[in-house]
Amino acid sequence: MDAPVVTMDVRKVGDRTAVVDIRGEVTSACEAVLMSAYDAAGGSAARRLVLNFAGLGYMNSGGIGMIVTLLVRANRQHQKLAACGLDEHYRQIFELTRLDEAITIYDDESAAIAGASG
């Protein structure tokens, strides 16, 4: 079985915010890609990370686990996570898993960046 295909491109928005554009499949196999994106986003120097899920093709429970791993790392560094681009199905999963209580969900990237700078 082939490993899931995922890319995570990082864009800096100002000095303290970074956007991670997620494209493809988010599963437990994406840990190295996710942590590399975190480091490229500035690691502990970034204060806010916006996870842009607009290009998400699929996410399973292992992928949710990877998001939780990122959340734990961000919390240790006193960083805030935001998410945008989630379709209704994945919004419901964030609500069911209560991730929406720790990661602010926005309708689009503009709103997430505006919220991140506030």
Short mmCIF file of the C-alpha atoms (twelve columns), coordinates in Angstrom:
data_MODEL
# 
_entry.id   MODEL 
# 
loop_
_atom_site.group_PDB 
_atom_site.id 
_atom_site.type_symbol 
_atom_site.label_atom_id 
_atom_site.label_alt_id 
_atom_site.label_comp_id 
_atom_site.label_asym_id 
_atom_site.label_seq_id 
_atom_site.Cartn_x 
_atom_site.Cartn_y 
_atom_site.Cartn_z 
_atom_site.pdbx_PDB_model_num 
ATOM 1   C CA . MET A 1   0.000   0.000  0.000  1 
ATOM 2   C CA . ASP A 2   1.331   3.418  -0.982 1 
ATOM 3   C CA . ALA A 3   1.755   6.120  1.626  1 
ATOM 4   C CA . PRO A 4   -0.900  8.856  1.506  1 
ATOM 5   C CA . VAL A 5   0.020   11.862 -0.566 1 
ATOM 6   C CA . VAL A 6   -0.033  15.184 1.240  1 
ATOM 7   C CA . THR A 7   1.706   18.501 0.776  1 
ATOM 8   C CA . MET A 8   1.838   21.316 3.265  1 
ATOM 9   C CA . ASP A 9   3.078   24.617 1.921  1 
ATOM 10  C CA . VAL A 10  3.848   27.416 4.365  1 
ATOM 11  C CA . ARG A 11  3.287   31.119 3.810  1 
ATOM 12  C CA . LYS A 12  4.277   33.801 6.312  1 
ATOM 13  C CA . VAL A 13  1.718   36.541 6.955  1 
ATOM 14  C CA . GLY A 14  3.419   39.290 8.891  1 
ATOM 15  C CA . ASP A 15  5.995   38.632 11.568 1 
ATOM 16  C CA . ARG A 16  4.001   36.350 13.836 1 
ATOM 17  C CA . THR A 17  1.484   34.429 11.696 1 
ATOM 18  C CA . ALA A 18  1.958   31.602 9.214  1 
ATOM 19  C CA . VAL A 19  -0.539  29.820 6.974  1 
ATOM 20  C CA . VAL A 20  -0.104  26.114 6.243  1 
ATOM 21  C CA . ASP A 21  -1.873  25.109 3.015  1 
ATOM 22  C CA . ILE A 22  -2.805  21.440 3.365  1 
ATOM 23  C CA . ARG A 23  -3.446  19.453 0.181  1 
ATOM 24  C CA . GLY A 24  -4.181  15.754 -0.001 1 
ATOM 25  C CA . GLU A 25  -4.663  13.122 2.663  1 
ATOM 26  C CA . VAL A 26  -4.055  13.784 6.348  1 
ATOM 27  C CA . THR A 27  -3.354  10.496 8.118  1 
ATOM 28  C CA . SER A 28  -0.885  9.241  10.693 1 
ATOM 29  C CA . ALA A 29  1.587   8.769  7.826  1 
ATOM 30  C CA . CYS A 30  1.873   12.552 7.390  1 
ATOM 31  C CA . GLU A 31  3.626   13.237 10.695 1 
ATOM 32  C CA . ALA A 32  6.985   14.090 9.109  1 
ATOM 33  C CA . VAL A 33  5.361   16.444 6.586  1 
ATOM 34  C CA . LEU A 34  3.269   18.133 9.286  1 
ATOM 35  C CA . MET A 35  6.204   18.663 11.645 1 
ATOM 36  C CA . SER A 36  8.363   19.915 8.770  1 
ATOM 37  C CA . ALA A 37  5.617   22.434 7.926  1 
ATOM 38  C CA . TYR A 38  5.490   23.482 11.583 1 
ATOM 39  C CA . ASP A 39  9.234   24.106 11.562 1 
ATOM 40  C CA . ALA A 40  8.999   26.007 8.246  1 
ATOM 41  C CA . ALA A 41  6.220   28.138 9.741  1 
ATOM 42  C CA . GLY A 42  8.710   29.414 12.271 1 
ATOM 43  C CA . GLY A 43  8.449   26.738 14.928 1 
ATOM 44  C CA . SER A 44  8.171   28.313 18.340 1 
ATOM 45  C CA . ALA A 45  8.801   31.831 16.952 1 
ATOM 46  C CA . ALA A 46  5.396   31.994 15.239 1 
ATOM 47  C CA . ARG A 47  2.581   33.083 17.520 1 
ATOM 48  C CA . ARG A 48  -0.323  32.010 15.289 1 
ATOM 49  C CA . LEU A 49  -0.680  29.174 12.806 1 
ATOM 50  C CA . VAL A 50  -3.567  29.034 10.369 1 
ATOM 51  C CA . LEU A 51  -4.220  25.561 8.987  1 
ATOM 52  C CA . ASN A 52  -5.862  25.992 5.585  1 
ATOM 53  C CA . PHE A 53  -7.771  22.791 4.801  1 
ATOM 54  C CA . ALA A 54  -9.216  24.043 1.477  1 
ATOM 55  C CA . GLY A 55  -7.170  21.431 -0.417 1 
ATOM 56  C CA . LEU A 56  -7.958  18.568 1.967  1 
ATOM 57  C CA . GLY A 57  -8.949  15.407 0.157  1 
ATOM 58  C CA . TYR A 58  -9.293  13.050 3.109  1 
ATOM 59  C CA . MET A 59  -8.582  12.897 6.824  1 
ATOM 60  C CA . ASN A 60  -8.987  9.894  9.093  1 
ATOM 61  C CA . SER A 61  -8.625  9.361  12.828 1 
ATOM 62  C CA . GLY A 62  -4.859  9.103  12.462 1 
ATOM 63  C CA . GLY A 63  -4.897  12.519 10.795 1 
ATOM 64  C CA . ILE A 64  -6.954  13.931 13.659 1 
ATOM 65  C CA . GLY A 65  -4.279  12.489 15.941 1 
ATOM 66  C CA . MET A 66  -1.608  14.360 13.976 1 
ATOM 67  C CA . ILE A 67  -3.572  17.608 14.370 1 
ATOM 68  C CA . VAL A 68  -3.782  16.927 18.114 1 
ATOM 69  C CA . THR A 69  -0.005  16.338 18.186 1 
ATOM 70  C CA . LEU A 70  0.481   19.703 16.479 1 
ATOM 71  C CA . LEU A 71  -1.940  21.318 18.937 1 
ATOM 72  C CA . VAL A 72  0.004   19.948 21.914 1 
ATOM 73  C CA . ARG A 73  3.272   21.230 20.463 1 
ATOM 74  C CA . ALA A 74  1.728   24.653 19.754 1 
ATOM 75  C CA . ASN A 75  0.229   24.875 23.253 1 
ATOM 76  C CA . ARG A 76  3.624   24.149 24.811 1 
ATOM 77  C CA . GLN A 77  4.998   27.127 22.869 1 
ATOM 78  C CA . HIS A 78  2.018   29.344 23.804 1 
ATOM 79  C CA . GLN A 79  0.889   29.488 20.189 1 
ATOM 80  C CA . LYS A 80  -2.651  29.740 18.851 1 
ATOM 81  C CA . LEU A 81  -4.015  27.516 16.093 1 
ATOM 82  C CA . ALA A 82  -6.772  28.468 13.700 1 
ATOM 83  C CA . ALA A 83  -8.335  26.499 10.870 1 
ATOM 84  C CA . CYS A 84  -10.129 27.461 7.691  1 
ATOM 85  C CA . GLY A 85  -11.364 25.729 4.568  1 
ATOM 86  C CA . LEU A 86  -13.019 22.830 6.388  1 
ATOM 87  C CA . ASP A 87  -16.074 21.442 4.627  1 
ATOM 88  C CA . GLU A 88  -19.189 20.630 6.645  1 
ATOM 89  C CA . HIS A 89  -18.160 16.988 7.208  1 
ATOM 90  C CA . TYR A 90  -14.784 17.878 8.731  1 
ATOM 91  C CA . ARG A 91  -16.287 20.784 10.710 1 
ATOM 92  C CA . GLN A 92  -18.593 18.223 12.328 1 
ATOM 93  C CA . ILE A 93  -15.622 15.987 13.105 1 
ATOM 94  C CA . PHE A 94  -13.818 18.916 14.743 1 
ATOM 95  C CA . GLU A 95  -16.957 19.544 16.806 1 
ATOM 96  C CA . LEU A 96  -17.424 15.878 17.757 1 
ATOM 97  C CA . THR A 97  -13.798 15.577 18.834 1 
ATOM 98  C CA . ARG A 98  -14.007 18.987 20.528 1 
ATOM 99  C CA . LEU A 99  -11.029 20.232 18.531 1 
ATOM 100 C CA . ASP A 100 -13.130 23.304 17.737 1 
ATOM 101 C CA . GLU A 101 -12.737 24.298 21.388 1 
ATOM 102 C CA . ALA A 102 -8.944  24.462 21.033 1 
ATOM 103 C CA . ILE A 103 -8.603  25.447 17.368 1 
ATOM 104 C CA . THR A 104 -10.684 28.399 16.226 1 
ATOM 105 C CA . ILE A 105 -12.472 27.588 12.966 1 
ATOM 106 C CA . TYR A 106 -13.083 30.292 10.374 1 
ATOM 107 C CA . ASP A 107 -15.075 30.164 7.152  1 
ATOM 108 C CA . ASP A 108 -12.191 31.333 4.968  1 
ATOM 109 C CA . GLU A 109 -8.535  32.291 5.038  1 
ATOM 110 C CA . SER A 110 -9.178  36.049 5.135  1 
ATOM 111 C CA . ALA A 111 -11.272 35.697 8.278  1 
ATOM 112 C CA . ALA A 112 -8.690  33.373 9.853  1 
ATOM 113 C CA . ILE A 113 -5.855  35.808 9.195  1 
ATOM 114 C CA . ALA A 114 -7.936  38.723 10.485 1 
ATOM 115 C CA . GLY A 115 -8.781  36.698 13.606 1 
ATOM 116 C CA . ALA A 116 -5.151  35.678 13.986 1 
ATOM 117 C CA . SER A 117 -3.986  39.261 14.041 1 
ATOM 118 C CA . GLY A 118 -6.566  40.255 16.649 1 
# 
